[in-house]
Amino acid sequence: MNILITGCNGQLGNEMQLLQAKYAQHTWFNTDVNELDITDKDAIKRFVEANHIDGVVNCAAYTAVDKAESDPLLAKKLNADAPAFLAEAVGKQGGWIVQVSTDYVFDGTKHTPYVETDSTCPNSVYGQTKLEGEQAVTKLCPNAMIIRTAWLYSEFGNNFVKTMIRLGKEREQLGVIFDQVGTPTYAHDLASVIMTAIDKGIKPGIYHFSNEGVTSWYDFTKSIHRIAGINTCHVMPLHTAEYPTPASRPAYSVLDKTKIKVAYSINIPHWEESLAKCIAKL
């Protein structure tokens, strides 16, 4: 197949590229904004037609959650309009799309893991625009697979793990929120499951994927420091109210992964196991 990867310079896009050698039977088109502007509908149409694209993995997104509150138009352009353009173009070719979405489509008021059929209720611009992207993709491409994920990190780009390692080395103490609960996701594991889906055949629908287990940002930080061998920084638990941000975040965003595990017969590693692998690479 001819497969288009967007956002190839991001966390997930980089991990997708690392795995491509294992799937050399396909032709991969790795693009970022310099190669293909996904907010340009005509450019996408031309690219998809000229390169006979059979499938798209959309790793591109506006992910600055707080900035999105003051820049809703750009967030919508990247998170809702661009996926619609991609889905429409590849759908017309009879192809498929994998759209990566987020736990922020939920408001986080549940106390048991979210399943794919739970009602969405985003309470941020980021969450709202990502939900609009999901809806557009589903409408415009019959072979659309949406994978919601959470707390993404990797050795690439800027992310929570790298920030906590840096701050742990720079500071004697650090305050981190303890009353928001979810599951970290190693981008390498997400890329692996996307590759498995491509290999076994895209099954349209909404799926949830993160690593296994549950933690808070505070406990996540403690694990990051322990694994990275940082023991000079005192980490203190903070309430969300003590650390106000422009965008509100889900207090509970644990995702139930049963559907994707059954659909693709996969085992998902525990978040701490994957964190250790990432830190070893860093």
Sine and cosine of phi, psi and omega as CSV:
sin_phi,cos_phi,sin_psi,cos_psi,sin_omega,cos_omega
0.00,0.00,0.42,-0.91,0.16,-0.99
-0.99,-0.13,0.90,-0.44,-0.14,-0.99
-0.86,-0.52,0.79,-0.61,0.02,-1.00
-0.99,-0.10,0.81,-0.59,0.12,-0.99
-0.95,-0.32,0.83,-0.56,0.10,-1.00
-0.98,-0.19,0.38,-0.93,0.01,-1.00
0.90,0.43,0.63,0.78,-0.13,-0.99
-0.94,0.35,-0.25,0.97,0.01,-1.00
-1.00,-0.02,-0.04,1.00,0.00,-1.00
-1.00,0.08,-0.08,-1.00,-0.04,-1.00
-0.85,0.53,-0.82,0.57,-0.07,-1.00
-0.95,0.32,-0.65,0.76,0.00,-1.00
-0.86,0.51,-0.66,0.75,0.05,-1.00
-0.90,0.44,-0.68,0.74,0.01,-1.00
-0.91,0.41,-0.61,0.79,0.06,-1.00
-0.88,0.48,-0.66,0.75,0.00,-1.00
-0.90,0.44,-0.61,0.79,-0.01,-1.00
-0.89,0.45,-0.48,0.88,-0.06,-1.00
-1.00,0.00,-0.15,0.99,-0.14,-0.99
-0.91,0.42,-0.49,0.87,0.01,-1.00
-0.87,0.50,-0.52,0.85,0.02,-1.00
-0.96,0.28,-0.30,0.95,-0.04,-1.00
-0.84,-0.54,0.76,0.65,-0.11,-0.99
-0.95,0.31,-0.11,0.99,0.06,-1.00
-0.94,0.35,-0.32,0.95,0.03,-1.00
-0.99,-0.13,0.40,-0.92,0.13,-0.99
-0.98,-0.18,0.83,-0.56,-0.10,-0.99
-0.97,-0.25,0.75,-0.67,0.08,-1.00
-0.92,-0.38,0.99,-0.13,-0.05,-1.00
-1.00,-0.01,0.90,-0.44,-0.06,-1.00
-0.79,-0.61,0.50,-0.86,0.23,-0.97
-0.76,-0.65,-0.20,-0.98,-0.14,-0.99
-0.85,0.53,-0.52,0.85,-0.01,-1.00
-0.94,0.35,-0.52,0.86,-0.01,-1.00
-1.00,-0.01,-0.55,0.83,-0.04,-1.00
-0.43,-0.90,0.88,-0.48,0.05,-1.00
-1.00,0.07,0.96,-0.28,-0.11,-0.99
-0.97,0.23,-0.04,1.00,0.11,-0.99
-1.00,-0.01,-0.01,1.00,0.00,-1.00
-0.97,-0.24,0.98,-0.20,-0.09,-1.00
-0.84,0.54,-0.69,0.72,-0.03,-1.00
-0.92,0.39,-0.62,0.78,0.02,-1.00
-0.88,0.47,-0.66,0.75,0.03,-1.00
-0.90,0.44,-0.73,0.68,-0.01,-1.00
-0.85,0.53,-0.72,0.69,0.00,-1.00
-0.89,0.46,-0.70,0.71,-0.04,-1.00
-0.90,0.44,-0.73,0.68,-0.03,-1.00
-0.89,0.46,-0.67,0.74,-0.01,-1.00
-0.95,0.32,-0.72,0.69,-0.06,-1.00
-0.90,0.44,-0.57,0.82,-0.05,-1.00
-0.98,-0.19,0.15,0.99,0.02,-1.00
0.74,0.67,0.80,0.60,-0.08,-1.00
-0.94,0.33,0.80,-0.60,0.01,-1.00
-1.00,-0.07,-0.44,0.90,-0.05,-1.00
-0.44,-0.90,0.45,-0.89,0.00,-1.00
-0.79,-0.61,0.72,-0.70,0.21,-0.98
-0.92,-0.40,0.94,-0.34,-0.06,-1.00
-1.00,-0.01,0.99,-0.13,0.02,-1.00
-1.00,-0.09,-0.04,1.00,-0.05,-1.00
-1.00,0.08,0.60,-0.80,0.04,-1.00
-0.22,-0.98,0.33,-0.94,0.18,-0.98
-1.00,-0.01,0.95,-0.31,-0.14,-0.99
-0.93,-0.36,0.06,1.00,0.03,-1.00
-0.98,0.21,1.00,0.02,-0.18,-0.98
-0.83,0.55,-0.71,0.71,-0.03,-1.00
-0.96,0.27,-0.64,0.77,0.01,-1.00
-0.90,0.44,-0.51,0.86,-0.01,-1.00
-0.86,0.52,-0.49,0.87,-0.01,-1.00
-0.89,0.46,-0.55,0.84,-0.01,-1.00
-0.98,-0.22,-0.03,1.00,0.01,-1.00
-0.70,-0.71,0.83,0.56,-0.11,-0.99
-0.90,0.43,-0.47,0.88,-0.03,-1.00
-0.93,0.38,-0.69,0.72,0.02,-1.00
-0.93,0.36,-0.63,0.78,0.05,-1.00
-0.87,0.50,-0.68,0.73,0.02,-1.00
-0.91,0.41,-0.66,0.75,0.00,-1.00
-0.84,0.54,-0.72,0.69,-0.06,-1.00
-0.99,0.11,-0.59,0.81,-0.12,-0.99
-1.00,-0.06,-0.36,0.93,-0.04,-1.00
-0.87,-0.49,-0.79,0.61,-0.07,-1.00
-0.93,0.37,-0.75,0.67,-0.05,-1.00
-0.86,0.50,-0.74,0.68,0.06,-1.00
-0.86,0.51,-0.58,0.82,0.04,-1.00
-0.89,0.46,-0.70,0.72,0.01,-1.00
-0.88,0.47,-0.69,0.72,-0.01,-1.00
-0.90,0.44,-0.72,0.70,-0.03,-1.00
-0.89,0.45,-0.67,0.74,-0.02,-1.00
-0.91,0.42,-0.71,0.70,-0.04,-1.00
-0.90,0.44,-0.73,0.68,-0.04,-1.00
-0.97,0.25,-0.50,0.87,0.05,-1.00
-0.89,0.46,-0.62,0.78,0.02,-1.00
-0.92,0.40,-0.39,0.92,0.04,-1.00
-1.00,0.03,-0.02,1.00,-0.06,-1.00
0.98,0.21,0.31,0.95,-0.05,-1.00
-1.00,-0.06,-0.23,-0.97,-0.07,-1.00
-0.79,-0.61,0.29,-0.96,0.08,-1.00
-0.66,-0.75,0.65,-0.76,0.19,-0.98
-0.95,-0.30,0.90,-0.44,0.01,-1.00
-0.96,-0.30,0.84,-0.54,-0.01,-1.00
-1.00,0.02,0.82,-0.57,-0.02,-1.00
-0.85,-0.52,-0.34,-0.94,-0.27,-0.96
-0.59,-0.81,0.39,-0.92,0.13,-0.99
-0.91,0.40,-0.28,0.96,-0.02,-1.00
-0.94,0.34,-0.06,1.00,0.12,-0.99
-0.95,0.30,-0.19,0.98,0.07,-1.00
-0.96,-0.28,0.40,-0.92,-0.01,-1.00
-1.00,0.01,-0.15,0.99,0.10,-1.00
0.99,0.16,0.36,0.93,-0.02,-1.00
-1.00,-0.06,-0.07,1.00,0.03,-1.00
-0.98,0.21,0.26,-0.96,0.01,-1.00
-0.83,-0.56,0.08,1.00,0.10,-0.99
-0.80,-0.61,0.42,-0.91,-0.11,-0.99
-0.81,0.58,0.67,-0.75,-0.01,-1.00
-0.95,0.31,0.75,-0.66,0.12,-0.99
-0.98,-0.21,0.25,-0.97,-0.13,-0.99
-0.89,0.46,-0.43,0.90,-0.06,-1.00
-1.00,0.00,-0.04,1.00,0.04,-1.00
-0.89,0.45,0.55,-0.84,0.01,-1.00
-0.90,0.43,0.71,-0.71,0.06,-1.00
-0.99,0.12,0.51,-0.86,-0.01,-1.00
-0.33,-0.94,0.94,0.35,-0.05,-1.00
-0.92,0.39,0.60,-0.80,0.04,-1.00
-0.84,-0.54,0.54,0.84,0.11,-0.99
-0.52,-0.85,0.34,-0.94,0.04,-1.00
-0.88,0.48,-0.68,0.73,0.02,-1.00
-0.83,0.55,-0.79,0.61,-0.01,-1.00
-0.87,0.49,-0.66,0.75,-0.01,-1.00
-0.91,0.42,-0.70,0.72,-0.03,-1.00
-0.94,0.35,-0.57,0.82,0.05,-1.00
-0.92,0.39,-0.61,0.80,0.05,-1.00
-0.91,0.42,-0.67,0.75,0.05,-1.00
-0.88,0.48,-0.60,0.80,0.06,-1.00
-0.89,0.46,-0.70,0.71,0.06,-1.00
-0.84,0.54,-0.75,0.67,-0.07,-1.00
-0.90,0.43,-0.67,0.74,-0.02,-1.00
-0.91,0.42,-0.70,0.71,-0.03,-1.00
-0.89,0.45,-0.69,0.73,0.01,-1.00
-0.88,0.47,-0.63,0.78,-0.04,-1.00
-0.95,0.31,-0.60,0.80,-0.18,-0.98
-1.00,-0.10,-0.26,0.97,0.00,-1.00
-0.70,-0.72,0.91,-0.41,-0.02,-1.00
-0.87,0.49,-0.49,0.87,-0.01,-1.00
-0.99,-0.17,0.82,0.57,-0.02,-1.00
-0.98,-0.22,0.79,-0.61,0.09,-1.00
-0.92,-0.40,0.85,-0.52,0.01,-1.00
-0.96,-0.30,0.81,-0.59,0.03,-1.00
-0.89,-0.45,0.93,-0.36,0.08,-1.00
-1.00,0.08,0.73,-0.69,0.01,-1.00
-0.73,-0.68,-0.02,-1.00,-0.10,-1.00
-0.45,-0.89,0.49,-0.87,0.19,-0.98
0.77,0.64,0.78,0.63,-0.11,-0.99
-0.97,0.26,0.67,-0.75,0.07,-1.00
-0.53,-0.85,0.31,-0.95,0.09,-1.00
-0.23,-0.97,-0.07,-1.00,0.08,-1.00
-0.98,0.18,-0.09,1.00,-0.01,-1.00
-0.98,-0.20,0.49,-0.87,0.13,-0.99
0.92,0.39,-0.16,-0.99,0.03,-1.00
-1.00,-0.09,0.71,-0.70,0.04,-1.00
-0.36,-0.93,0.11,-0.99,-0.10,-0.99
-0.87,0.50,-0.68,0.73,-0.05,-1.00
-0.88,0.48,-0.76,0.66,-0.02,-1.00
-0.91,0.42,-0.61,0.80,0.02,-1.00
-0.90,0.43,-0.70,0.72,-0.02,-1.00
-0.92,0.38,-0.55,0.84,0.07,-1.00
-0.92,0.40,-0.71,0.70,0.00,-1.00
-0.89,0.46,-0.76,0.65,-0.03,-1.00
-0.91,0.41,-0.58,0.82,0.03,-1.00
-0.88,0.47,-0.53,0.85,0.02,-1.00
-0.99,0.14,-0.47,0.88,-0.08,-1.00
-1.00,0.04,-0.51,0.86,-0.18,-0.98
-0.90,-0.43,0.40,-0.92,0.06,-1.00
-1.00,0.06,-0.47,0.88,0.09,-1.00
-0.56,-0.83,0.37,-0.93,-0.17,-0.99
-0.50,-0.87,0.72,-0.69,0.07,-1.00
-0.98,-0.21,0.77,-0.63,-0.02,-1.00
-0.72,-0.70,0.63,-0.77,-0.07,-1.00
-0.90,0.44,0.74,-0.67,-0.03,-1.00
-0.94,-0.34,-0.20,0.98,-0.10,-0.99
-0.97,-0.24,0.36,0.93,0.21,-0.98
-0.88,-0.47,0.82,-0.57,-0.16,-0.99
-0.87,-0.50,0.69,-0.73,0.03,-1.00
-0.20,-0.98,-0.43,-0.90,0.01,-1.00
-0.71,-0.71,0.83,-0.55,0.10,-1.00
-0.90,0.44,0.51,-0.86,0.02,-1.00
-0.77,-0.63,0.85,-0.52,0.07,-1.00
-0.98,0.20,0.85,-0.52,-0.07,-1.00
-0.83,0.55,-0.49,0.87,0.04,-1.00
-0.89,0.46,-0.65,0.76,0.01,-1.00
-0.93,0.37,-0.61,0.79,0.05,-1.00
-0.92,0.40,-0.69,0.73,0.04,-1.00
-0.87,0.50,-0.64,0.77,0.00,-1.00
-0.89,0.46,-0.66,0.75,-0.02,-1.00
-0.95,0.30,-0.54,0.84,0.08,-1.00
-0.91,0.42,-0.68,0.73,0.04,-1.00
-0.89,0.46,-0.64,0.77,0.04,-1.00
-0.89,0.45,-0.66,0.75,0.02,-1.00
-0.89,0.45,-0.67,0.74,0.03,-1.00
-0.90,0.44,-0.69,0.72,-0.06,-1.00
-0.91,0.41,-0.68,0.74,-0.05,-1.00
-1.00,0.03,-0.22,0.98,-0.01,-1.00
0.94,-0.34,0.79,-0.61,-0.02,-1.00
-0.92,0.39,0.82,-0.57,0.07,-1.00
-0.96,-0.30,0.95,-0.31,-0.10,-1.00
-0.84,0.54,0.47,-0.88,0.03,-1.00
0.73,-0.68,-0.04,-1.00,0.00,-1.00
-0.98,-0.19,0.71,-0.71,0.01,-1.00
-0.74,-0.68,0.45,-0.89,0.10,-1.00
-0.94,-0.35,0.67,-0.74,0.08,-1.00
-0.57,-0.82,0.80,-0.60,0.23,-0.97
-0.51,-0.86,-0.01,-1.00,0.15,-0.99
-0.95,0.31,0.12,-0.99,0.02,-1.00
-0.99,0.14,0.32,-0.95,0.05,-1.00
1.00,-0.05,0.09,-1.00,-0.06,-1.00
-0.64,-0.76,0.60,-0.80,0.06,-1.00
-0.40,-0.92,0.11,-0.99,0.13,-0.99
-0.95,-0.30,0.23,-0.97,0.05,-1.00
-0.87,0.50,-0.60,0.80,0.01,-1.00
-0.89,0.45,-0.77,0.64,-0.02,-1.00
-0.93,0.37,-0.55,0.84,0.08,-1.00
-0.86,0.50,-0.72,0.69,0.01,-1.00
-0.89,0.46,-0.68,0.73,0.02,-1.00
-0.86,0.51,-0.66,0.75,0.03,-1.00
-0.92,0.39,-0.67,0.75,0.03,-1.00
-0.84,0.55,-0.74,0.67,-0.04,-1.00
-0.92,0.40,-0.65,0.76,0.00,-1.00
-0.89,0.46,-0.75,0.67,-0.04,-1.00
-0.92,0.39,-0.59,0.81,-0.01,-1.00
-0.99,0.15,-0.06,1.00,0.03,-1.00
0.96,0.27,0.46,0.89,0.02,-1.00
-1.00,-0.10,0.91,-0.42,-0.04,-1.00
-0.78,-0.63,0.26,0.97,-0.02,-1.00
-0.97,-0.24,-0.01,1.00,-0.05,-1.00
-0.93,-0.37,0.82,-0.58,0.03,-1.00
-1.00,0.04,0.88,-0.48,-0.02,-1.00
-0.99,-0.13,0.83,-0.56,-0.03,-1.00
-0.94,-0.34,0.63,-0.78,0.04,-1.00
-0.97,0.23,0.71,-0.71,0.05,-1.00
-0.89,-0.46,0.55,-0.83,0.20,-0.98
-0.98,0.21,0.47,-0.88,0.06,-1.00
-0.81,0.59,-0.64,0.77,-0.03,-1.00
-0.88,0.48,-0.42,0.91,0.00,-1.00
-0.99,0.17,-0.20,0.98,-0.05,-1.00
-0.74,-0.68,0.95,0.32,-0.07,-1.00
-0.92,0.39,0.65,-0.76,0.03,-1.00
-0.77,-0.64,0.44,-0.90,0.01,-1.00
-0.84,0.54,-0.63,0.78,0.00,-1.00
-0.98,-0.20,0.67,-0.74,0.07,-1.00
-0.99,0.10,0.58,-0.82,-0.07,-1.00
-0.92,-0.40,0.50,-0.87,0.00,-1.00
-0.90,0.44,0.76,-0.65,0.02,-1.00
-0.95,0.32,-0.50,0.86,0.01,-1.00
-0.71,-0.70,0.89,-0.45,-0.03,-1.00
-0.68,-0.73,0.64,0.76,0.06,-1.00
-0.96,0.28,0.75,-0.67,-0.04,-1.00
-0.97,-0.23,0.70,-0.72,0.10,-1.00
-0.99,0.12,0.81,-0.58,-0.13,-0.99
-0.95,-0.30,0.22,0.98,-0.07,-1.00
-0.82,0.57,-0.70,0.72,-0.10,-0.99
-0.86,0.50,-0.75,0.67,-0.04,-1.00
-0.95,0.31,-0.53,0.85,0.03,-1.00
-0.91,0.41,-0.66,0.75,0.00,-1.00
-0.95,0.30,-0.70,0.72,-0.06,-1.00
-0.88,0.48,-0.60,0.80,-0.10,-0.99
-0.87,-0.50,0.20,0.98,0.05,-1.00
0.75,0.66,0.80,0.60,-0.05,-1.00
-0.92,-0.38,0.46,-0.89,0.18,-0.98
-0.96,-0.27,0.71,-0.71,-0.03,-1.00
-0.95,-0.31,0.78,-0.63,0.01,-1.00
-0.94,0.34,0.43,-0.90,0.10,-1.00
-0.92,0.39,0.54,-0.84,-0.10,-0.99
-0.86,0.52,-0.57,0.82,-0.07,-1.00
-0.95,0.31,-0.56,0.83,0.05,-1.00
-0.89,0.45,-0.72,0.70,0.00,-1.00
-0.94,0.34,-0.59,0.81,0.04,-1.00
-0.86,0.50,-0.68,0.73,0.01,-1.00
-0.87,0.49,-0.65,0.76,0.01,-1.00
-0.90,0.44,-0.69,0.73,-0.02,-1.00
-0.90,0.43,-0.71,0.70,-0.03,-1.00
-0.91,0.41,-0.57,0.82,0.06,-1.00
-0.88,0.47,-0.62,0.78,0.02,-1.00
-0.94,0.33,-0.58,0.81,0.03,-1.00
-0.92,0.40,0.00,0.00,0.00,0.00
